[in-house]
Amino acid sequence: MSLCEDIRQILITAGVGTAVESGGTIACHLMPPSPDYSITIYETAGRMPLDVHKNTSSGDYILNYGLQIMSRATQADIDQQETDMESIRLALHLKRNFTGASGQPYISIHILQSGYQNLGWEKEGTDRVRYVAMNFEVRRSK
């Protein structure tokens, strides 16, 4: 199970949505063409996804991952998008010392900006859709 799957499970548990494979709205790595409203988790926030640091006190390695969560919504789903982005922020920001569904130990997750970034509007068919994103840093021990 990947970092993306661990994060998706946290969001599903927090009530943000369900996996796109079961007809839901949360996808990993690739934004699906449908449904119109979707949330996608990417394992990088525009930098190398993995920096390795040796924790000299414990001898463990600390792995720092970038994470971006992007949402697409039509005009009709904007309120839901804003609610879900706030729920994502609350579910992930400052989460500490937990074990993911994969069994991997995590040290912390923190957001890299004050809220979501509006990436703009795009015309898709007859609808206008808005894209927003939030970036996080995830620290995991190995």
N, C-alpha and C positions, 0 to 999 in steps of 0.2 A: 504494500500500500504506500502511496506517495504522500508527500507533504500536501499536495492539492487535495487528496482524498481525506486526509486528517482534518484539514480546514473545512472542507465541505461538510464533514460529519458534525463539526462544532456548530456550523450555521444551521444545519437541519435540526439538531438538538435544540438550538435557540429559537426554532420556529420560523426561520427566515424563508424556507422553501423546502423543496424536495429535489432529488436527483433528476436531471433531465432524461436519463435513461428510463425512468419509470413515469414519464409524462410530466415531470416537474420543471422547475426553472433554473436550477443550479448546475452548471457544467464545469468541467475541468479542461484547461488548455486550449479549447477552441470554441468560440461563440457559435452556437447552432443557428441555422437559418430560421428556425421557428422553435418555440413560440415567439411572438413579437416582443414579449417581455421576458428578459432573461438576465441571469447573473452568471458571470464567468470568472473563474479563478485561474490566474496565471502565476507560474512559479518564479517570475523575475519582475523586478520593478525598474527595468532599464539599465541594469548593471550585471556584472557576472553574478550568477545565482549562488555561488558558494565561495566564501572566504573562510579559511581554516585558521584558528588561533589556538595555541596550546595554553591551557590553564595551568600555570606552573604550580599552584597550590595543590590541585587534585591530580594532575597528570592527564585529565580528560581533554579532549578536543571540543572546542565550541564552534559550531557551524552556524554562520550567519547567512540566511536566505532572504532574498527580496521576494515580495509577494504583491501582486496587484489584483484587485477585485474590480471588475468592470461590469456595468449594467447598461442594458439597452431598453428603452421604453417608448411606446407611442404616447401621443398627447393624452390619451385616455388613461394611461397607467402612471403618469407623473407622480401623483400622490403616493401610490404604492411604492414607486422607486425611491422616493425620499424617505418613507417610513422604513423600507428595507435597508437602505444605506445607513441610517441611524442605528438600526438593530445590529447590523454587521459591525459597526464601530463599537457598540456596547459589548457585543459578544467576544470581540477579539482584543481590543486595546487593553493593555496592561494585564492580560492573562498570563499567569506565572506558574511555573513548577507543576506541570501536568503531563500525563501520558496520553498520546494520541491513540486513535482506534487501531493504528498499526503496531502499537506497543513501543513506539519511539518516545523517549523522554524529551520534553521541551522545557526550555528555561524561561522564555518570555516571548510575547508578541507585543509590538507597539506600533502605533500609527505614525506615519512620517509627515503628516500635515494635519491641520485643524479639523478637516472634514473632507467631504468628497470634492473632487475637481470636476467642473462641468467641461466636458470635451467638445460640446457643440451639438448642433442639429444636423440631420441628414435626411434627404428625401428617399424613401423606400416605397416604391409603388405609388399608391395614392396617399400614404401616411408620411408624416414627419416623425422621425425618431430622435430621441436625445440619448447621448452616451455620457455617462459619468464614471469616475474611477476613484479608488482609494488605494494608497500604497502603504505597505507595512514592512517591518523588519521582523523576522522570526529567528530566534536563537534556539538552537538545539544542541544537546551534548551527545558526544559519541564515545 
